[in-house]
């Protein structure tokens, strides 16, 4: 007796949806013959590696199928190409795997020359939508139900769309229907900043209500409490706002002389539907200041135009003008906010261009940034700068009037550390289109107004050959966020490099017409973390350099480290041997720069 042992086998599963109506028609372009309709059947087999075979179990002679599961509904029959006897056609398709297991799909399709007009049922309740689709001679089918803020049973989408061409009578119209809002769990946001909390709660379709209290221990802007508690189930769109209690920081211990509201005092323009975060700074009698954004009382003179919440975030509503104010310690600061109406149908982006300083230019003093910011539906432009490769932008210019080849703002490098910086111009129009232009500049030189640096040595370990020193350094020119706050850096490295491009790209080899080698210039900015003046390196890739040599233009005299070959080419130019090359004894040269 022989026993055949075979692996467990599961039949395939057909995944495609068959048509219920197909329009038999003439093609609109030559040769103008009858149109051929197709239906691609798809399936998968749970058993990996099985081969699927397609066949028609039941079908009239004018319905055929190829080996890939594509069903063809022949438009003509007979030797003279006469139309087939169309009408309601019954088809059974079968798919069989390598072990003989099969699945079948049977369907009835109306092959007709009579078309139907698809009605628009989006927004209707399902019973009304079904009636409208059926009245048009079509077959309504619910494709899926999804959670949505719309009332349960509301049609959210349809396929085919209203008025779609070449739809036959009896064809299916698939409807996506709302099953209403589904409850979501309130997230835990205590300890987050108010911006993070609003983002987490808003992503679930919930809203927030904010109040502020003084706290000597919790940083200003952090959420101290929430109600309801995390895990509470709420219905988006129907639930009341999640109440957040935000720290306003420690109570003020000094008399307030002035309150400054930023950005401001104006004019400031935003589009209806946008938001704008304001910052309030209290200036005390002794000249010191403190951020009181979350401690001040905010108001708007025209809440219908622009409202403002307890955290200083204004919401533009309708076209008009409003004045927002922050009050604390008996003093009030103000800023103007203009709201412009949306320009529907405007899909043309604005024009944005920076003419000067040119990309790659070096600047050592205040310079006007000139360029163009225009659009027929102009809203505003914004000029900002950031360290190259960074996304912490500082706005230095904003305007509500178009500028054509004019001054956009002033870039002042005398208050910045020497480094590579990116200037960014963004132009906004009332059609919600935004265009951006950038230019990278090298800040250099020693003209630094009010330069102040301070270093604390936290750890110093004397060791033979490699002493270790850890220090904290503050530099008034450094506007970036360091390890201990803005301008504070932990000094562990001795060198920082910042590139103005992806290193190695654009290095082309060629010769100019005068026989000189063609070069492509890049730049890196270097500065030491102790706050000393920055130095810039500009390198050229030359076609005729000796193997293993590169040329550096050095902004300030820098000595080559021991073991690093230096070939003097003048006061600002050196050739440094490639440290990857080996000495004659097999060891590698080493670069300590």
N, C-alpha and C positions, 0 to 999 in steps of 0.2 A: 504494500500500500504506500502510495506517495502522498505527501501533504505539501501543498503549495502555500508558502507563507508570503503574503503580500502586505505592504504597508497600508495603514488606514488611509482611505481616500475620501475627500469631500468633493461634492459637485461644485462646478463654477457658479458664479452669481452674476446675473445681467444687471448692469448699473444704469443704462441709458433709458430715457423716457421716449416712447414711440409717439409719432404725430397722430393727431386725430382728424386733420383735414389738410389737404394739399391742393393748391390751385394749379390746374393744368391750363397753360396759357402760351401764347406765342411770344418768342423773344423780341424785344423792341429793336434790336440791331440786326443787320444782315448776318447770316442768310435768312433770319426771320423765321426759323423753324420752331416747332413746338418745344417748350421748355421741358427739361428733364428734372424730376425731383429725386432726391436721395434721402436716405436715413442711415446714419452710421450707428450700428449697434456696438456697444462696449460691454465688457465683462472682465472679471478677475477671478482667479482660482486661488483658494486658500492654501493649496499645496504648491509650494515653490517649485518652479521648474516644469510644471505640467504644460503640455502643448494643447492649445485650444483649436478646435475645428468647427467651422460655421456651416450651417445648412438651413434650408427652408423646409419645415415639416409640412406646411400647408400654405399654398399661395397660387393665384391664377398665373397663367402663362406670361402675362406682361409684367410680372414682378420677379426680378432676378437678384441674386446675391453673389458677390465675389468671395475669394478666400479670406479677405480681411474683415468680413462682416459688414460690408457696405451694400445696402439694399438699393436697387435701382428700380424706379417705377417707369417702365417704358412708355413714352408718349405716343408712339405710332405702332400699328400692327399691320401685318400683311405686306405683300410685295410692293404695293403702291403707296405705302406710307400713310395709310388712313389712320385717323385717331382711333385709339383703343376704346373698348366699351367701358368707359369709366363709371364711377359711382362708389357706393360703399363696398370696400374691399377688405376681406378677412385674411389675416396673415398670421402664421405661427413660425417663429424663428427658433432654432435650436443651436446650442453651443455644447460641445462634447469635449471632455478632457482625454488624456492619453489612456486612462483606465476604463473608459466607457461611461463614466458618470456625466450626466448632462443636466442642463436647465433650459426651460422654454419660456418664451414670452409671446403671448397672443395679443393682437390688437386689431381694432377695426378703424380704418382710415377712409375718409371721404375724399375721393379723387374727383374734383368737380371743376367746371369752368365758371362757376358762380362765386364771385368774391364777396367779402363782408367788410364792413367798416368797424374797426375796433373802437368802442366808446372809451371815454376817460372816466375811470371809476376810482382813481386815487383820491383818498379823503372820505369816501363813502363808507358806510357800515356794510359788513359782508352781505347781509340779505339783500340790500338795495343793489350792491354791485353784482351779485349773482343774477338778479332779475334783469339788469341792464345788459349784461353780457349775453344772457340767453336770448333776450329779445332781438339782439343783433345776429342771431343764428350761430353763435359761438358757444364753446363749452367752457364754463368757468371751473377752475381747479385751484384749490389752495396749495401753494407750493411750500410755504413754511409760515410758522408763527414765531414772532420775535418779540422780546421785551422792548417796550417803547413807552414814552410819556403820553402818547396818544391813547384815547379810550380803547378798551379792549374791543376787538372786532373791527377796528378801522383799517381800511386798505391802505398800506404804505407804499406799495409799488406794484406794477403790473408788467407782464411780458407776454405778447408784444405790447409796445407802447401805443397810446391812443393815436389813431390815424395811420398806423403802419401799413405800407403797401403790400400787395400780393398775399393777402390773407384769405384763405378759403373758408367757405361756410363749414361749420363743424369743427374748425380748428380750436385747439385749447388756448385759453387765456389764463396764464398762471398768476396767482395773486399772492402777495406777501402781506400778511395780516398781523396787526398788533395784538399781543395778548396782555397789554397793559403794563404798567410799571411793576417791576419786580423789586422786592425789598432788598436793600444793600446794608451791609454792616458798617457802622460808623468807625473810621480808623482811629488809632491812638495817635494824637498829635501833640500831647503835652511835651514840652522841651524843644519842639520845632520852632523855627522862626515863623512869623505870621505869613510870609510869602510861601514857605514850604507847606504850612497847614492849609492855606487856601487852595493850593494846587492839589494836594492829596484829597481834600474833601470835594472840590469842584470836579475832579476826574470821575467821581461817582454820581454826578448829577445833583449833588446837594449844594446848598448855599450856607453862608456863614454870617453871623452877627458878632461884632467885635466890641468889647469894652476894655478900658485900660485902668490899671491900678499901679500905684507906686510900690516898688520893691527894692530894698537895699541889697538883695542877694541875687535876684534873677536878672540877667542882662536885658536891657531894653529891647523890645521887639520879640521876645520869646514868649510862647504860649505857656501860661501858668495853670490853667484849668480849662475843662471843656464840659459841655452839657448838651445832649446826653452822653453817658459814658461810652467808651469804645465798645464795640460789639453790639450796640443797640441797632435793631433792624428798622430802617426808615424807607419810605417810598419816595424816590426821586420825583420832583415836580409837585408833590403834594405835601411833603413833610415841612415843618417849620425850620427856620435856619438853625444850624448848629451854633450854639453860643460859645464864643471863645473869650477867655480872659487873658489879656496880654500885659506883660510887664511894661511900665513906663519908666523903669529905672529908679534910682534913688531920688528922694525928694530934694528939691533945690535948696541949698544952704546959703545962697548969696542973693542979693537984690539984682533983679534983671533990669538992664539998661535999655536993651533993644532986642527985638525978635526979627530974624532974617529968614524969609521963606525962599527956598530954592526948588526948582528953577524959577527965576523971577528977577525983578518985578514984572517983566513982560516986555513986549507982548508974546504970548505963547499960544499956539494954535494946534488944535487937535480935531480929528474927524469924529463925527457923531458915531457912538458905539465904542470908541477907544477909551482907555483909562490913562491917567497920569499920576504918578507917585510924587508927592511933594515932601520936602524935608524942612523942618523947622530947627533953627539954631538960636539959642539964647546967648546973648552977649552980656556979661556981668559988668558991674561997676569997676572991677579991677582989671578989665580988659580980657579976662579969660572967657571961654565959651564952652557950651555943652550942647549935644544933640538932644532936643526935647520933642522930637517928632511924635513920640507915643505919650508924652505927658501933656502936650498942648491941647487946647480945645479948638477943634476945626469947625469952620462954618463957610457956607457959600451964600453970596448975595442973591443968586438966582438958581435955586435947586432944580427948577424945571429945565434949565439949560445945562447945568453941571452940578451934580451932587458930590459930596465928599464925606468919607467915613471917618471913624475915630482914629484911624492910623494914617491919615493924610493922603489917601488914594482918592482922586477925583474921577468921576464917571461922566463922560460927555454924552449928552442925551439929544438935544436939538440945537439947531443953528442959533447962535446968539453969543452974548458975552456975559461972563460972570467973574466975580472977584472972590478968591478964596483967602481965608485969613486963619492965622494960628495965634491963640491968645494964651499967655502964661505969665504969672507974676505981675499982672496989671498992665502988661505990654502986649501990643498986637503987631504982627507982621502980615503983609499982604502980597498977593501975586495975582496978575490978570490971566484969565484963560478964555480964549476965543474958540468957539465951536463952529465948524463948517459942515454944511450938508454934503452927503454923498452924491457923487456924479455918476448915476447908473449908466452902464453901457460903455464906459471909458476903459478900453483895454490897451491903450497905447502907453507904454512906459515913459516916464520923464527922461529928460536929458541931464546927465551928470558927468562932469569932467573936471579933473584937476590939472591946470596948466603949469603952475609953479607953486612950490619948488618941484623940479623935475624928479622923476623916479631915479633914485640912486644918488641924488645930490647931497652935498655936505653943508650943514648949517651950523653957525657958531654964534648967532645973535637972532633977535626977534625978526621974523620974516612974515610978510603978508602971503596968505594962501589965496591964490587967484584961480578962477575957473568959471564953470557955467553950471547953473541949476535952473532949468526952465521946464515949463509944461503949460499947455493951454488951460488945464484945470489945476494949476499949481496950488499946493497946500503949504509946504514948508521944506526947508533943507536943514541938515544937521551935519556939522563938521566936528570930527573927534579924532583923537590919537590914542595909540596904545603901543607898548613894546612889540616889536616884530614877533609874530607868532603867538601873542597873548590875546585874550578876548576881554580884558578889563579896559573898556573904552572910557576916555575922559572927554566930555563935550567942551569944545573951545569956541564954537560959533553956531548960531541958529538964527534963521531968518524966515520971515513970512512973505517976503517979496522975491520974485524971480531975479536972478543975477546972470548976466550974459557977459562973459570974459571980464569979470570984475572981482573985487575982493570979497572973499567968503569969510575970512577970519584971520587971526594972527596966531602963529605958532611961535612960542617963546622957549628956546632951548636953554636959556640961562638959569632956569629953575629945575632942570632935568639932569640926570646923570648921563654921561656920554654913552650912547648905545644906538642901536638901530631902532627906528620908530616907524610905524605905519600910520599915515594920514588917511582917514576914511571920510568920504563925502556921500551922504545918503539923501536922495531927493524923493519926496512923497507928493502924490497928487490926490485929488478928491475921488478918484476912481479906485483907490486902495492899491495903486501900483507903486512900486518902489524900485529905484535904480541906485546902484552903488558903484563908486569909483574909488580906487586906492592909489597911494603913492608911498614908497618907502624912502626915508631919508636917514642920513647918518648925522647924529648930533656929536659935535666935537668941539675942542677948544676949552679954555679955562675961564671964560667969562661966566661966572656963576654968582648970581646975586643972592646974598644972605646965606652962603654955603655954611652948613654946620654939620659936623660929623662927631660921633661919640662912640667909643669902643670900650666894652667891659670884657676883661679876660676872665673866663669862668673856669678854665682848666688849663694847666701848663705842666706837661710831663717831659722833663729833660731826658733824652735818650741819645745814645751814641748813633750818629748817622741819620736819625729820623726823629727829631723832637716833635711832640704833639702839642698843639695849642688850639683850644676851642674858645671862641670869643663871640660876643654879641655886638653888632655894629649898627648904628643908626646913621642914615645919610638923608639930609633934608631934600636932596634932589631925587631920591628914589621914591617914586609914586606907586610902586607895586606893593602887593601884599606879601610880606615876608613871613618868616617862621614865627615872629613875635608881634606882628602887626605891620601897618603900612610903614615902609622905610626901614624896618628892623630885619636884619639878616643874621643867620647863624653862620659864622665864618669857619667852615671846615675845608672848603676847597680853596685853592689859590688862584683859580682862573675860571672865568665863565666865557663861553663863546656863544654868539647868537648869529645865525646866518640869515641872509636876505633871500635865500632860495634853497631849493633842494640841492644839497651838495653833490657835485658831479654832473648835474644836468647842464646841457647847453655847451659843453666843452667840445668845440669843433676844431678840426685840424684843416688848415688851408693856408694859402699864400696870396697876399695882395698883389695887385698889378705892379707895384714898385719892387716886388721881390721880398718885402718884409713879411715875416710870419704873421698870420691873422691870429688875433687873440680874443678871448671872451672873458670879460671881467666879472668877478663875483666879489663879495665882501663878507667878512666876519667882523663882528664887534667884540672886543675883549675888554674886560675890566676886572680888577681884583676886588675881593669882597671887603677889603678894609676901607673902601670908599675913595681910593686914589683915582686920579684922572683916568678916564677911559682911553684905550688905544684901539685903533682900527687897523685891520689887515686887509689889503687888497691884493688878490693874487691873480696872476695871468698864466694861462696855459699856453705855452709856446711850442710851435711845431718843431723848432730846431734845438730844443734843450737837450743836453746830454741825458742819457737814461738815468733815472733815479734822482734827477734834480728838478726842483720846482722853484719858481721865482716869487718872492714876497715883497710887496711895497709896505714898509713898516712905518706907521704913523708917528711913533716916537722911538728913540733908540732903545732897542732891546738886545741884550747880549745873548748869543747862543749858549746853551747849557753845555757843561762838560760832556764830551763824547758826541757832540752834535756839530757836524762840520759847518763852518760858515765861510762864505766866499764874499768878501766885501765888494759891493757894486756902487758905492756912493753913500751919501748920508741917509738916504731913505730907501735903499734897495739892497737886498741880500739874496743869496741862493743858499738854501738849506738842503743838505743831503737827506734823502728819503730814509727815515729810521728803520724801515723794513728791510733794507739791504744789509747783508752780512759783511763783517770784516773778513779779512783773510784767514783769521783763526777760527772762523765758523760762528763767532758770537755776533749778536745783533747790536747795531747802534741804538742808543736810547735817547728819547727826547723828554726833557724835564720841563718843557715850557708850560 
